[in-house]
């Protein structure tokens, strides 16, 4: 092994990214991704991405459990977000000493669900595609699914988050503009 590779390897004693009181002004609570403001959305994306990266490295998770493009699949976002919040609660200093065992038990169940989501959506280590949607009777047929190849996961993630935050900010701006229009004489 070269020195560069050894430096890139996570140390099991490093732990997850440090969470400070500045990061968490209140106890963790469920995240409803549909209701976050643009600012909250950005913060949640960044925190979840850091934690998922720590999780996959610490537990040696394969792309069959946590693929690089998990953030494109709502089913994985919700699952990983819930797992993250459960982890925060289990390792809270005010929690009882057996809480981490409960988290690990639930983590085993979550890994099975994540494997199912990865298989169902068809994402892989080097490419991704939208999760297939089945059209119900009377609906238009689902669009054709195409694979997309990405060469730099981190750059793609940043671009994805920027686009998501921009879209959410535009929706907020439109909402507030409509409120102002309704209040005008």
BELWOPE-V796999 format. One record per pair of residues at least 4 apart in sequence whose ideal C-beta (glycine too) atoms are under 8 Angstrom apart, sorted by the first residue. I is the first residue (numbers start at 1). GAP is how many residues later the second one is. D is the distance in whole Angstrom. If there is no record, write none. Layout:
BEGIN
i=I gap=GAP d=D
i=I gap=GAP d=D
END
This chain:
BEGIN
i=1 gap=4 d=5
i=1 gap=5 d=6
i=2 gap=4 d=7
i=3 gap=4 d=6
i=4 gap=4 d=7
i=5 gap=4 d=7
i=10 gap=4 d=6
i=10 gap=44 d=8
i=10 gap=47 d=5
i=10 gap=48 d=7
i=12 gap=46 d=7
i=15 gap=39 d=8
i=16 gap=34 d=8
i=16 gap=35 d=6
i=16 gap=38 d=4
i=16 gap=39 d=8
i=16 gap=42 d=7
i=17 gap=33 d=5
i=17 gap=34 d=7
i=17 gap=37 d=6
i=19 gap=4 d=5
i=19 gap=5 d=6
i=19 gap=69 d=7
i=20 gap=4 d=8
i=21 gap=4 d=7
i=23 gap=24 d=7
i=24 gap=4 d=7
i=24 gap=64 d=8
i=27 gap=62 d=8
i=27 gap=65 d=7
i=28 gap=57 d=5
i=28 gap=60 d=4
i=28 gap=61 d=6
i=28 gap=64 d=8
i=29 gap=56 d=8
i=30 gap=52 d=8
i=30 gap=55 d=6
i=31 gap=5 d=7
i=31 gap=13 d=6
i=31 gap=50 d=5
i=31 gap=54 d=7
i=32 gap=4 d=7
i=33 gap=8 d=7
i=33 gap=11 d=7
i=33 gap=41 d=8
i=33 gap=44 d=6
i=33 gap=45 d=7
i=33 gap=48 d=7
i=36 gap=4 d=4
i=36 gap=5 d=4
i=36 gap=8 d=6
i=36 gap=132 d=7
i=37 gap=4 d=7
i=37 gap=131 d=7
i=37 gap=135 d=6
i=38 gap=4 d=7
i=38 gap=127 d=5
i=38 gap=128 d=8
i=38 gap=130 d=4
i=38 gap=131 d=4
i=38 gap=134 d=6
i=39 gap=4 d=7
i=40 gap=4 d=6
i=41 gap=4 d=6
i=41 gap=123 d=6
i=41 gap=124 d=6
i=41 gap=127 d=5
i=42 gap=4 d=6
i=42 gap=119 d=6
i=42 gap=123 d=5
i=43 gap=4 d=6
i=44 gap=4 d=6
i=44 gap=37 d=8
i=45 gap=4 d=6
i=45 gap=26 d=7
i=45 gap=116 d=5
i=45 gap=119 d=7
i=45 gap=120 d=8
i=46 gap=4 d=6
i=46 gap=115 d=7
i=47 gap=4 d=6
i=47 gap=37 d=8
i=48 gap=4 d=6
i=48 gap=29 d=8
i=48 gap=32 d=6
i=48 gap=33 d=6
i=48 gap=36 d=6
i=49 gap=4 d=6
i=49 gap=22 d=7
i=49 gap=108 d=6
i=49 gap=112 d=8
i=50 gap=4 d=6
i=51 gap=4 d=6
i=51 gap=33 d=5
i=51 gap=36 d=7
i=52 gap=4 d=6
i=52 gap=14 d=6
i=52 gap=18 d=7
i=52 gap=28 d=6
i=52 gap=32 d=7
i=53 gap=4 d=6
i=54 gap=4 d=6
i=55 gap=4 d=6
i=55 gap=6 d=7
i=55 gap=11 d=7
i=55 gap=28 d=8
i=55 gap=32 d=8
i=56 gap=4 d=8
i=56 gap=5 d=4
i=56 gap=9 d=8
i=56 gap=10 d=5
i=61 gap=4 d=4
i=61 gap=5 d=5
i=61 gap=50 d=8
i=62 gap=4 d=8
i=63 gap=4 d=4
i=63 gap=5 d=7
i=63 gap=55 d=7
i=63 gap=61 d=7
i=63 gap=62 d=4
i=64 gap=51 d=6
i=64 gap=54 d=6
i=64 gap=55 d=8
i=65 gap=46 d=5
i=65 gap=49 d=5
i=65 gap=50 d=6
i=65 gap=53 d=7
i=66 gap=4 d=6
i=66 gap=10 d=8
i=66 gap=14 d=7
i=66 gap=48 d=6
i=67 gap=9 d=8
i=67 gap=51 d=6
i=67 gap=56 d=4
i=67 gap=57 d=7
i=67 gap=58 d=6
i=67 gap=61 d=8
i=68 gap=57 d=6
i=68 gap=60 d=8
i=68 gap=82 d=8
i=68 gap=85 d=4
i=69 gap=4 d=8
i=69 gap=54 d=5
i=69 gap=59 d=4
i=69 gap=81 d=7
i=69 gap=84 d=7
i=69 gap=87 d=8
i=70 gap=6 d=4
i=70 gap=7 d=7
i=70 gap=10 d=6
i=70 gap=53 d=7
i=71 gap=5 d=8
i=71 gap=6 d=6
i=71 gap=86 d=6
i=71 gap=89 d=6
i=71 gap=90 d=8
i=72 gap=51 d=7
i=72 gap=56 d=6
i=72 gap=58 d=7
i=72 gap=88 d=7
i=73 gap=4 d=7
i=73 gap=44 d=7
i=73 gap=48 d=5
i=73 gap=50 d=6
i=73 gap=58 d=5
i=74 gap=4 d=6
i=74 gap=57 d=8
i=75 gap=4 d=6
i=75 gap=42 d=5
i=75 gap=45 d=7
i=75 gap=46 d=7
i=75 gap=56 d=7
i=76 gap=4 d=6
i=76 gap=38 d=7
i=76 gap=41 d=5
i=76 gap=42 d=8
i=76 gap=45 d=8
i=77 gap=4 d=6
i=78 gap=4 d=6
i=79 gap=4 d=6
i=79 gap=31 d=6
i=79 gap=34 d=6
i=79 gap=35 d=6
i=79 gap=38 d=7
i=80 gap=4 d=6
i=80 gap=34 d=8
i=81 gap=4 d=7
i=82 gap=4 d=6
i=82 gap=28 d=8
i=83 gap=4 d=6
i=83 gap=23 d=8
i=83 gap=24 d=7
i=83 gap=27 d=5
i=84 gap=4 d=7
i=85 gap=4 d=6
i=86 gap=4 d=6
i=86 gap=17 d=6
i=86 gap=20 d=6
i=87 gap=4 d=6
i=87 gap=16 d=6
i=88 gap=4 d=7
i=89 gap=6 d=7
i=89 gap=10 d=7
i=90 gap=5 d=6
i=90 gap=9 d=4
i=90 gap=10 d=5
i=90 gap=12 d=6
i=90 gap=13 d=4
i=91 gap=4 d=7
i=91 gap=8 d=7
i=91 gap=9 d=6
i=91 gap=12 d=8
i=92 gap=7 d=8
i=95 gap=4 d=4
i=98 gap=4 d=7
i=99 gap=4 d=7
i=100 gap=4 d=6
i=101 gap=4 d=6
i=102 gap=4 d=6
i=103 gap=4 d=6
i=104 gap=4 d=7
i=105 gap=4 d=7
i=106 gap=4 d=6
i=107 gap=4 d=6
i=108 gap=4 d=7
i=109 gap=4 d=7
i=110 gap=4 d=6
i=111 gap=4 d=6
i=112 gap=4 d=7
i=113 gap=4 d=6
i=114 gap=4 d=6
i=115 gap=4 d=6
i=116 gap=4 d=6
i=117 gap=4 d=6
i=118 gap=5 d=6
i=120 gap=11 d=7
i=120 gap=12 d=8
i=121 gap=8 d=7
i=121 gap=9 d=8
i=121 gap=10 d=4
i=121 gap=11 d=7
i=122 gap=7 d=5
i=122 gap=9 d=8
i=122 gap=10 d=7
i=122 gap=23 d=8
i=122 gap=25 d=8
i=123 gap=4 d=8
i=123 gap=5 d=5
i=123 gap=6 d=7
i=124 gap=4 d=7
i=126 gap=23 d=6
i=126 gap=24 d=8
i=127 gap=20 d=5
i=127 gap=21 d=6
i=127 gap=22 d=5
i=127 gap=23 d=7
i=128 gap=19 d=7
i=128 gap=20 d=5
i=128 gap=22 d=7
i=129 gap=16 d=5
i=129 gap=17 d=6
i=129 gap=18 d=5
i=129 gap=19 d=7
i=130 gap=15 d=6
i=132 gap=10 d=7
i=132 gap=13 d=6
i=133 gap=9 d=5
i=134 gap=8 d=7
i=135 gap=4 d=4
i=135 gap=5 d=7
i=135 gap=6 d=5
i=135 gap=7 d=5
i=150 gap=6 d=5
i=152 gap=4 d=6
i=153 gap=4 d=6
i=154 gap=4 d=7
i=155 gap=4 d=6
i=156 gap=4 d=6
i=157 gap=4 d=6
i=158 gap=4 d=6
i=159 gap=4 d=6
i=160 gap=4 d=6
i=161 gap=4 d=6
i=162 gap=4 d=6
i=163 gap=4 d=6
i=164 gap=4 d=6
i=165 gap=4 d=6
i=166 gap=4 d=6
i=167 gap=4 d=7
i=168 gap=4 d=6
i=169 gap=4 d=6
i=170 gap=4 d=6
i=171 gap=4 d=6
i=172 gap=4 d=6
i=173 gap=4 d=6
i=174 gap=4 d=6
i=175 gap=4 d=7
i=176 gap=4 d=7
i=177 gap=4 d=6
i=178 gap=4 d=6
i=179 gap=4 d=6
i=180 gap=4 d=7
END
